[in-house]
Amino acid sequence: MTLNLDRPTFTLDTGQVVSLDDLAGTRISAILGTVWVTYEDNRKDLVLAPGESLVIAQDGRTVVQALQPALVNLQ
């Protein structure tokens, strides 16, 4: 994984996971590749295709896993 702290963009290889804590209100965008996103204490999982995004609704742990090589942006 590569994380750019100046611009919160990171790459994930297939199967690679990143855990994000307490980022309610942050938008996760799949720039390239497809990612699976799940939230702590929430049974609804989401899959983001290239160009799709979501806003993290609550604090707690959010897990992002690449289903294929991916470039992800946080805003």
Backbone torsions as a table, in degrees:
resi	resn	phi	psi	omega
1	MET	NA	140.4	174.4
2	THR	-116.8	128.0	-179.9
3	LEU	-121.2	124.5	178.1
4	ASN	-102.8	111.5	-176.0
5	LEU	-77.4	-20.8	176.7
6	ASP	-72.5	-41.3	173.4
7	ARG	-122.7	114.9	-174.7
8	PRO	-69.7	73.2	178.1
9	THR	-125.4	137.4	179.5
10	PHE	-141.1	155.8	176.7
11	THR	-106.8	147.2	176.1
12	LEU	-131.9	136.5	172.1
13	ASP	-82.1	162.4	178.9
14	THR	-51.3	127.3	179.5
15	GLY	85.3	-13.3	-178.8
16	GLN	-72.2	145.5	-174.4
17	VAL	-124.2	144.2	170.1
18	VAL	-130.2	137.7	177.2
19	SER	-107.2	132.1	-179.3
20	LEU	-119.2	131.8	-177.1
21	ASP	-112.9	134.4	170.4
22	ASP	53.2	57.9	-179.7
23	LEU	-120.7	37.2	178.5
24	ALA	-52.7	135.6	179.8
25	GLY	91.2	-7.0	179.3
26	THR	-83.8	136.3	176.8
27	ARG	-91.7	128.6	173.2
28	ILE	-103.0	125.3	179.4
29	SER	-123.2	132.5	173.4
30	ALA	-88.2	108.3	-179.9
31	ILE	-80.1	-48.8	176.9
32	LEU	-134.6	149.3	177.9
33	GLY	77.8	179.5	-177.9
34	THR	-120.2	136.2	179.9
35	VAL	-128.6	150.0	175.3
36	TRP	-103.5	134.9	-177.5
37	VAL	-127.0	133.0	175.8
38	THR	-135.4	150.7	-178.2
39	TYR	-112.5	148.8	172.4
40	GLU	-62.3	137.0	177.9
41	ASP	59.4	29.9	178.1
42	ASN	-139.8	126.3	-177.4
43	ARG	-83.1	-8.2	-177.9
44	LYS	-89.3	114.4	175.4
45	ASP	-97.9	153.5	-178.9
46	LEU	-130.5	149.9	173.8
47	VAL	-118.2	126.5	178.7
48	LEU	-106.8	124.1	174.8
49	ALA	-90.8	168.0	178.9
50	PRO	-53.2	131.5	-179.9
51	GLY	90.2	-9.3	179.4
52	GLU	-94.8	155.7	179.4
53	SER	-148.5	169.1	174.6
54	LEU	-149.2	159.1	176.1
55	VAL	-106.8	128.0	178.5
56	ILE	-64.8	121.4	-171.5
57	ALA	-83.4	-24.7	-174.3
58	GLN	-146.4	155.7	173.5
59	ASP	-68.9	168.2	-174.7
60	GLY	119.1	-169.2	-177.8
61	ARG	-88.5	132.9	172.2
62	THR	-118.2	130.1	-178.3
63	VAL	-113.4	131.6	178.5
64	VAL	-119.5	126.7	178.3
65	GLN	-126.5	134.8	178.8
66	ALA	-79.4	127.1	174.2
67	LEU	-88.0	-14.9	172.8
68	GLN	-157.0	166.3	-179.9
69	PRO	-50.5	133.0	-170.9
70	ALA	-138.5	152.8	170.9
71	LEU	-119.8	122.0	-173.3
72	VAL	-122.1	141.4	179.5
73	ASN	-121.4	140.9	174.2
74	LEU	-113.2	135.8	177.7
75	GLN	-131.9	NA	NA
